[in-house]
């Protein structure tokens, strides 16, 4: 086993988890923990992703976001291909130690593989649902993409599962 994976404590009690000073993350049945990533300066939500033991340990080690891709089943260093590296400024864990909040500075100004700044570039139109219209339409909240994904990634398959 990689020594960097031994940096996490053992989950021993509710008191230790909720009030203690030892990082003892709770990974789900698939060995993953959810991560909400926001812009350090603005607080804007950039993305939601997952980390496994290795990704979290590597993120702590290098100070840059490293995630686990559920669709590709691999570790990915954010920005390794695109250059849109997320420099971690602060990493927090919730009270149960089963969810992470990462505050980052983004090199290149975008975090979404579709080309927008944030992966949350659309909002849900509640008015349609109130009118009984199906399906509910989405509103684009970002007018322009920060980069062209085809130029950055080429014809690589979309990493999102359909």
Secondary structure, 3 states (H helix, E strand, C coil): CCHHHHHCCCCCCHHHHHHCCCCCCCCCCCCCEEEEEEECCCCCEEEEEEECHHHHHHHHHHCECEEEECCCCEEEECCCCCCCCEEEEEEEECCCCCEEEEEEEECCCCCCCCCCCCCCCEEECHHHHHCCCCCCCEEECCCCCCCCHHHHHCCCCCCCCC
